[in-house]
Each structure stands twice: as structure tokens, then as C-alpha cells.
Amino acid sequence: FLHMIEGVVSPVMDWSQRAALLWFTQSQLQSVISNGIVPDWFHGIISRKAAEELLMTKPPGFFLIRVSESRVGFTLSYRCVFAG
């Protein structure tokens, strides 16, 4: 997500992704990044599929926060144990 924060908006982004990026950079960026450090749990604008792939190799209980790609706001993705 850092390349997007630096002002480079990908031409493949749709309007909802652009709206989410604008919302994040204008109102949330300073709350998430402290002293130039991005928390390990924050992954910017990534897809649900990408979040699932990142968490696939992690043990249950791991999580990440991402900027939603379909609406303005954050999304929590987490690794859980499936009973079955």
C-alpha cells in the first residue's frame, strides 16, 4: 500500500478502491502510522484473497487489518480453527 500512499494511484483501481484510498489517506493515515512506522498487523489496501493467502501459513489467532477494497472502512481478517 505504500506506493499508493505516496500518490501513485494504479490505473486498474476501480472507483470504490479510489474512494477507500482517498478516505484512508485524508482521515486515517496519521492514526495508523506512528513515527513513520507501519504496524505489522496493518496491510493497507489488499484484497480478501490476498489477506487469506497471507494468513494461510499463520497459526490460529493471527490477524491483519486492511483497508476495505469495496467500501470505505477497515476490514479485519483473521486465522481461525475450523471444527469439522
FENHU-V988703 format. One record per residue. N is the residue number from 0. OMEGA is omega in whole degrees, -180 to 180 (none if undefined). Layout:
# FENHU-V988703
n=N omega=OMEGA
n=N omega=OMEGA
This chain:
# FENHU-V988703
n=0 omega=-176
n=1 omega=179
n=2 omega=178
n=3 omega=-180
n=4 omega=-179
n=5 omega=174
n=6 omega=178
n=7 omega=179
n=8 omega=-179
n=9 omega=179
n=10 omega=-180
n=11 omega=178
n=12 omega=176
n=13 omega=-174
n=14 omega=-179
n=15 omega=177
n=16 omega=177
n=17 omega=178
n=18 omega=179
n=19 omega=179
n=20 omega=179
n=21 omega=178
n=22 omega=-177
n=23 omega=-176
n=24 omega=-178
n=25 omega=-173
n=26 omega=-173
n=27 omega=-173
n=28 omega=-177
n=29 omega=178
n=30 omega=-177
n=31 omega=-176
n=32 omega=-178
n=33 omega=-179
n=34 omega=179
n=35 omega=-177
n=36 omega=177
n=37 omega=179
n=38 omega=-180
n=39 omega=-176
n=40 omega=-178
n=41 omega=-175
n=42 omega=175
n=43 omega=-179
n=44 omega=173
n=45 omega=-179
n=46 omega=175
n=47 omega=180
n=48 omega=179
n=49 omega=178
n=50 omega=179
n=51 omega=179
n=52 omega=178
n=53 omega=-177
n=54 omega=-176
n=55 omega=-176
n=56 omega=-178
n=57 omega=177
n=58 omega=177
n=59 omega=-180
n=60 omega=178
n=61 omega=-179
n=62 omega=171
n=63 omega=175
n=64 omega=179
n=65 omega=173
n=66 omega=-179
n=67 omega=178
n=68 omega=-177
n=69 omega=178
n=70 omega=179
n=71 omega=179
n=72 omega=180
n=73 omega=176
n=74 omega=175
n=75 omega=174
n=76 omega=-178
n=77 omega=179
n=78 omega=-180
n=79 omega=176
n=80 omega=177
n=81 omega=176
n=82 omega=178
n=83 omega=none
